[in-house]
């Protein structure tokens, strides 16, 4: 357990570092400033920590924050610059949901000094933990893989057209990981028979782009899963009555098996 109560680091020795940045539901005392606590948690990557809880058994190192992305998004450029210029996206300290709904009551949005405070309190420690674990693992292995875990609703007209593929692999257009590793993961996705894309709408966020330095032995992958791949996703935005749906291990078992294969493949590749 890391020094901060909201930050968990579970150390392994395999050449795999698993980042879980968006499953947190801790609103850090913002509840009374938001339109509703439920809305502040709606865009959480629901149950991704459950889905990948096998990573420890593979010897992976896992870094996980309990802080909600509504407080601060640790997968955004810390300068506040957009990772997807010209496309709709949320910011470092979002003021609206993926659908464009206001998160804060009028006049309660964070100003520049509060954004700076949140960056120092939550963003910096998360990235320091990732860096420390990447350095530790690089001391053990010539190559390591940083695998960044994400999920999102399958239909979000403000962010993308149509229905998102089940598997969305991002390597910052091939610059954050070795092409052989990317090809191996792509083959696994293709063999599932599910829809998939590589470097489509989601090419990798700040974590993938910042840490992915293949020339230095750190290969970063982002996996964005459509919610329908592992949960009974309702239509539309969801309501407090139907979102999130409970985690169903039996329903998630097929995609979990594929993800296990993907992570083991990453470990085996790096170990070579």
C-alpha positions as semicolon CSV with decimal commas, in nm:
position;residue;x (nm);y (nm);z (nm)
1;X;0,000;0,000;0,000
2;X;0,133;0,343;-0,096
3;X;0,160;0,633;0,147
4;X;-0,165;0,796;0,025
5;X;-0,475;0,601;0,134
6;X;-0,632;0,644;-0,210
7;X;-0,330;0,507;-0,397
8;X;-0,263;0,134;-0,410
9;X;0,058;-0,022;-0,540
10;X;0,084;-0,402;-0,551
11;X;0,431;-0,508;-0,653
12;X;0,515;-0,806;-0,871
13;X;0,830;-0,908;-1,051
14;X;0,700;-0,991;-1,402
15;X;0,782;-0,738;-1,677
16;X;0,427;-0,600;-1,669
17;X;0,298;-0,281;-1,505
18;X;-0,081;-0,251;-1,497
19;X;-0,231;0,097;-1,455
20;X;-0,594;0,138;-1,340
21;X;-0,661;0,513;-1,343
22;X;-1,038;0,550;-1,386
23;X;-1,225;0,312;-1,153
24;X;-1,217;0,547;-0,854
25;X;-1,545;0,671;-0,707
26;X;-1,399;0,886;-0,425
27;X;-1,517;1,241;-0,498
28;X;-1,274;1,394;-0,244
29;X;-1,540;1,601;-0,069
30;X;-1,692;1,754;-0,385
31;X;-2,036;1,596;-0,340
32;X;-2,213;1,919;-0,237
33;X;-2,064;2,113;-0,529
34;X;-2,178;1,868;-0,795
35;X;-2,514;1,844;-0,969
36;X;-2,530;1,499;-0,809
37;X;-2,278;1,244;-0,674
38;X;-2,421;0,987;-0,917
39;X;-2,349;1,213;-1,214
40;X;-1,999;1,266;-1,078
41;X;-1,941;0,891;-1,095
42;X;-2,132;0,804;-1,413
43;X;-1,824;0,807;-1,639
44;X;-1,625;0,577;-1,412
45;X;-1,459;0,278;-1,583
46;X;-1,695;0,053;-1,393
47;X;-1,565;-0,281;-1,262
48;X;-1,238;-0,270;-1,455
49;X;-1,052;-0,340;-1,129
50;X;-1,267;-0,654;-1,086
51;X;-1,217;-0,757;-1,447
52;X;-0,837;-0,742;-1,421
53;X;-0,799;-0,873;-1,066
54;X;-0,617;-1,175;-1,207
55;X;-0,315;-0,957;-1,295
56;X;-0,153;-1,017;-0,957
57;X;-0,151;-1,391;-1,017
58;X;0,052;-1,333;-1,334
59;X;0,317;-1,152;-1,132
60;X;0,219;-0,809;-1,262
61;X;0,262;-0,486;-1,068
62;X;-0,065;-0,294;-1,029
63;X;-0,107;0,080;-0,963
64;X;-0,463;0,192;-0,886
65;X;-0,621;0,519;-0,772
66;X;-0,949;0,538;-0,579
67;X;-0,998;0,905;-0,673
68;X;-1,272;0,971;-0,927
69;X;-1,179;1,109;-1,266
70;X;-1,428;1,388;-1,188
71;X;-1,182;1,518;-0,927
72;X;-0,884;1,488;-1,162
73;X;-0,815;1,275;-1,466
74;X;-0,469;1,125;-1,426
75;X;-0,476;1,018;-1,793
76;X;-0,477;1,373;-1,930
77;X;-0,189;1,603;-2,018
78;X;-0,101;1,777;-1,688
79;X;-0,062;2,107;-1,876
80;X;-0,431;2,090;-1,969
81;X;-0,361;2,058;-2,344
82;X;-0,603;1,838;-2,536
83;X;-0,481;1,492;-2,634
84;X;-0,730;1,488;-2,922
85;X;-0,728;1,835;-3,081
86;X;-1,046;1,909;-3,270
87;X;-1,239;1,627;-3,103
88;X;-1,466;1,639;-2,800
89;X;-1,296;1,515;-2,484
90;X;-1,290;1,588;-2,113
91;X;-1,023;1,793;-1,941
92;X;-0,774;1,745;-1,658
93;X;-1,040;1,853;-1,405
94;X;-1,361;1,795;-1,600
95;X;-1,655;2,032;-1,566
96;X;-1,886;1,822;-1,783
97;X;-1,956;1,455;-1,845
98;X;-1,883;1,257;-2,161
99;X;-2,231;1,355;-2,278
100;X;-2,168;1,724;-2,216
101;X;-2,384;1,746;-1,902
102;X;-2,256;1,997;-1,645
103;X;-2,094;1,828;-1,345
104;X;-2,093;2,128;-1,112
105;X;-2,361;2,351;-0,972
106;X;-2,339;2,702;-1,111
107;X;-2,038;2,887;-0,971
108;X;-1,885;2,575;-0,812
109;X;-1,645;2,484;-1,095
110;X;-1,276;2,461;-0,999
111;X;-1,057;2,760;-1,081
112;X;-0,690;2,751;-1,188
113;X;-0,551;2,744;-0,833
114;X;-0,777;2,455;-0,734
115;X;-0,678;2,265;-1,046
116;X;-0,313;2,317;-0,948
117;X;-0,385;2,187;-0,598
118;X;-0,558;1,876;-0,729
119;X;-0,271;1,813;-0,970
120;X;-0,018;1,820;-0,687
121;X;-0,231;1,617;-0,449
122;X;-0,354;1,341;-0,680
123;X;-0,197;1,350;-1,029
124;X;0,167;1,386;-0,926
125;X;0,164;1,096;-0,673
126;X;-0,007;0,861;-0,920
127;X;0,251;0,929;-1,188
128;X;0,535;0,915;-0,939
129;X;0,415;0,566;-0,840
130;X;0,401;0,457;-1,206
131;X;0,749;0,596;-1,268
132;X;0,894;0,431;-0,958
133;X;0,749;0,094;-1,051
134;X;0,857;0,125;-1,415
135;X;1,211;0,204;-1,298
136;X;1,208;-0,088;-1,053
137;X;1,089;-0,333;-1,317
138;X;1,338;-0,201;-1,573
139;X;1,603;-0,285;-1,317
140;X;1,486;-0,647;-1,342
141;X;1,408;-0,672;-1,715
142;X;1,547;-0,534;-2,039
143;X;1,193;-0,463;-2,162
144;X;0,868;-0,407;-1,974
145;X;0,508;-0,347;-2,081
146;X;0,288;-0,080;-1,923
147;X;-0,073;-0,178;-1,982
148;X;-0,331;0,095;-1,914
149;X;-0,684;-0,037;-1,843
150;X;-0,996;0,150;-1,953
151;X;-1,361;0,109;-2,049
152;X;-1,639;0,330;-2,179
153;X;-2,002;0,313;-2,285
154;X;-2,050;0,157;-2,628
155;X;-2,252;0,447;-2,769
156;X;-2,149;0,806;-2,696
157;X;-2,248;1,035;-2,986
158;X;-2,056;1,334;-2,849
159;X;-1,728;1,138;-2,851
160;X;-1,761;0,904;-3,150
161;X;-1,998;0,797;-3,426
162;X;-2,194;0,476;-3,413
163;X;-2,106;0,188;-3,180
164;X;-1,751;0,154;-3,050
165;X;-1,571;-0,176;-3,116
166;X;-1,546;-0,408;-2,816
167;X;-1,164;-0,393;-2,814
168;X;-0,982;-0,064;-2,875
169;X;-0,603;-0,094;-2,859
170;X;-0,400;0,226;-2,853
171;X;-0,025;0,268;-2,904
172;X;-0,017;0,638;-3,000
173;X;-0,017;0,542;-3,368
174;X;0,253;0,281;-3,312
175;X;0,502;0,503;-3,130
176;X;0,452;0,380;-2,772
177;X;0,522;0,006;-2,822
178;X;0,718;-0,233;-3,040
179;X;0,525;-0,323;-3,358
180;X;0,573;-0,695;-3,294
181;X;0,398;-0,667;-2,957
182;X;0,118;-0,461;-3,113
183;X;0,074;-0,726;-3,384
184;X;0,057;-1,009;-3,129
185;X;-0,214;-0,834;-2,928
186;X;-0,402;-0,748;-3,246
187;X;-0,404;-1,116;-3,347
188;X;-0,554;-1,214;-3,012
189;X;-0,830;-0,956;-3,052
190;X;-0,902;-1,074;-3,407
191;X;-0,931;-1,437;-3,299
192;X;-1,210;-1,354;-3,051
193;X;-1,453;-1,282;-3,334
194;X;-1,548;-0,957;-3,156
195;X;-1,513;-0,614;-3,312
196;X;-1,177;-0,447;-3,258
197;X;-0,961;-0,159;-3,379
198;X;-0,602;-0,046;-3,333
199;X;-0,535;0,327;-3,292
200;X;-0,890;0,421;-3,376
201;X;-1,082;0,679;-3,172
202;X;-0,870;0,598;-2,864
203;X;-0,498;0,601;-2,946
204;X;-0,382;0,615;-2,584
205;X;-0,401;0,888;-2,325
206;X;-0,128;1,070;-2,137
207;X;-0,011;0,757;-1,955
208;X;0,048;0,567;-2,278
209;X;0,204;0,864;-2,456
210;X;0,425;0,972;-2,166
211;X;0,554;0,636;-2,048
212;X;0,568;0,456;-2,384
213;X;0,937;0,485;-2,474
214;X;1,028;0,167;-2,666
215;X;1,384;0,289;-2,720
216;X;1,423;0,283;-2,340
217;X;1,262;-0,056;-2,295
218;X;0,917;0,066;-2,184
219;X;0,634;-0,037;-2,417
220;X;0,294;0,116;-2,337
221;X;-0,048;-0,011;-2,445
222;X;-0,392;0,131;-2,373
223;X;-0,689;-0,104;-2,387
224;X;-1,026;0,069;-2,404
225;X;-1,310;-0,182;-2,373
226;X;-1,670;-0,114;-2,465
227;X;-1,882;-0,180;-2,158
228;X;-2,100;-0,431;-2,344
229;X;-1,801;-0,663;-2,371
230;X;-1,813;-0,748;-2,002
231;X;-2,139;-0,616;-1,856
232;X;-2,507;-0,600;-1,946
233;X;-2,493;-0,241;-2,060
234;X;-2,825;-0,053;-2,071
235;X;-2,914;0,174;-2,360
236;X;-2,861;0,548;-2,336
237;X;-2,681;0,744;-2,067
238;X;-2,803;0,527;-1,786
239;X;-2,999;0,640;-1,481
240;X;-2,940;0,606;-1,107
241;X;-3,177;0,308;-1,122
242;X;-2,985;0,109;-1,384
243;X;-2,625;0,236;-1,391
244;X;-2,389;0,091;-1,307
245;X;-2,519;-0,263;-1,341
246;X;-2,368;-0,504;-1,086
247;X;-2,052;-0,688;-1,181
248;X;-2,139;-1,035;-1,311
249;X;-1,832;-1,261;-1,311
250;X;-2,001;-1,523;-1,529
251;X;-2,099;-1,268;-1,793
252;X;-1,747;-1,121;-1,790
253;X;-1,571;-1,458;-1,806
254;X;-1,518;-1,475;-2,186
255;X;-1,356;-1,132;-2,217
256;X;-1,161;-1,192;-1,898
257;X;-1,012;-1,504;-2,058
258;X;-0,905;-1,297;-2,359
259;X;-0,754;-1,028;-2,137
260;X;-0,564;-1,295;-1,945
261;X;-0,421;-1,416;-2,274
262;X;-0,328;-1,060;-2,372
263;X;-0,147;-0,987;-2,047
264;X;0,033;-1,322;-2,049
265;X;0,139;-1,258;-2,408
266;X;0,279;-0,920;-2,305
267;X;0,476;-1,080;-2,023
268;X;0,611;-1,355;-2,248
269;X;0,708;-1,108;-2,520
270;X;0,889;-0,879;-2,278
271;X;1,064;-1,176;-2,120
272;X;1,220;-1,272;-2,450
